[in-house]
Each structure stands twice: as C-alpha cells, then as structure tokens.
Amino acid sequence: MRKIISLLAVVIALSGCSFIQTAYESYRMARFDNNEYMLANDIRTRANLGARKCGTPEVVAEVDGLWGKTIELRNYSESIPRNKEAVIMTQELAEIVKGLSDRYHGKESVSMSYCTLKFGTIEKNATVIQNALGAKPR
C-alpha cells in the first residue's frame, strides 16, 4: 500500500510541475488570435494571387492591396501584449512588401522575374508567420 501511495505522490508531483511550466509559458506568450492569423492568411493569399498578375497593369493594384494588408497586420500585432516575436516578423514582412511597393511606384520598370520572385518571397514569409501564429496556445 505504501508503494502505491508513494507512486501516486510522484505522479501527482510530476504532473503538477508540468502544469506549472505550461501555465507559465502560456502566460509569457501571447495567446492565439484569430484575427492576427486571418490577416497573415490574407497576405499569403494576396501574394499568391498577385504573382499571377505580374507583367499586367493590374499588378499595381495588387501590390497596393498587399501593402495595405501588411500594414494592417503589423499594426494589429503591435497592439497585442507580449507579442514581441510576431511584431518582429510582421515588421520584417512589411519591409519586404515596402520594397515591392516602392519599386512599382518608382520610375524604373519592373521585370517579370523580379515581380514573381518578390511575390514568392512575400508568400513564403507570410506562411512562416501564419504557422508561427497558429502554433500559439489556444
């Protein structure tokens, strides 16, 4: 009987430690946010669809829409407490999209390969952000 009680005490102690660590990590980290995740998904989708319009006049509207959504995600992420990692990722994504926007609103023409590569980079980064946001505790 003493062995069973001892074993039960060890199991409770170990599960208690695990619970405390999980609770601490959840407190330290911003919780999963559906809106933040949706904005990352919107950017990913816009980048995917925008790449198909490279070489056409409609691409400028896609770039402008993508820039607006990226700023929206960055601003939204910055307003969430304890969300430092997401803020850094969204700021870096905003820099990439800003480069594309500046290029399209500049005087030089934009090549087809630059356009598709830049949209691909934006889509990959948005996917990484989306996966990171989706991995947060719910």
N, C-alpha and C positions, 0 to 999 in steps of 0.2 A: 504494500500500500504506500509506503514511503517513497518507493521508486516512482510510482505513478504520480504522486504529488510533486516530487522533485522535477520530473519530466514535464509535467504540466506547468510548473512555475517557470522553467527555462523557455518553453514555447511562448508563454504569455510575455515574458521579458523580451524575447527576440522580436515578436510581432509588435510589441509596444515601441521598440527602438525604430523599427521600420516605419511605423505610423508617424512617429515624431519627425523623422527625416523627411518623409513625403509631405507632411504638413508644412515643414519649414521651406522646402523647395517650392511648394505651391504659393506660399506667402511671398517669397522672394521674387517670383516670376509673375509677370502679368498674365492674367487668365486669357483663355481663348476668346477671341472676339469675332463674331460672325461678320460684322461689317468690315473689319480690317481684312479678313480673309476674302470677302467678296470683292473688295477693291483690288486686291492683288490678282484675283482671278480675272477681273475686268481688264486689267493692264495686260495680263498674259494673253487674253483672247484678242484684244485690240492689236497687240503686236503681231500675233499670228495672222490676223486678217489684213493688217496694214501691209505686211510683206508682199501680199498678193497684188497690191496696187502700185508697187514700185514701178517707175517708168511711166506712170499715168499722171494726169493733173490732179486726180482725186487723192493722191498720196499726201498732199499738204494738209488737207482736212483731217486725214487720219493721224498725222503727226501732231497736229494741234489738239485733237481729242485725246490722244495718248499723253501729251504733256499735261493737259488739264487733270486727267485721272491720276497721274503720277503725283502731282502737287496735292491733290485731294488725299491720296494715301499717306503722303509724308506728313501733312498737317494733322490728319486723323491719328496717326501713330504717335505723333509727338504729344497728343493730349491724353494718352493713356499712361497712368502712373506705372513705374517700374517696368518700362518697355524699352530700355536702352538699346538692346540688340536689334529690335525691329526698327527703331528710329535710325540707327546707323545704316542698316540695309536699305531703307527707303530713301535716305539721303544720297547714298551711292547710286541707286537706281535713277533718282532724279537728275543726277549729274550726267548719266549716260543719255537719258532722254533729252536733256537740255542741249547736249552736243548735236543730237539729230535735228532738233528744232532749229538751233542756230544755223546749222548747215543749210536747211531748207529755206530759211528766211534770209540767207546771205545772198551775195551776188553771183557766186560761183555755181555752176550746175552740179548736180549730184548724180554720180554714176549709179547704174543699176546694182552693181556688186556691193558698193558701199551701203546702199539702201537695204538690201536684203540681209547683209551681214549685221548691220546695226539693229534691224528689227529682230533678227535671230538672237542677238546678244540680250536685247531687252526681254524677249520671251523667256530665255533661259534664266535670267536673273529674277524675273517675276515668278518663275516656277520654284526657284530656290526659296524665295521669300514666302510663297504660298505654303510650301512644305514645312518651313520653319514655324510659320504661324499655326498651321494645322497640328503641329506636334505639341503645342502648349497644353497644359492640363485644362480639362473641361469642367 
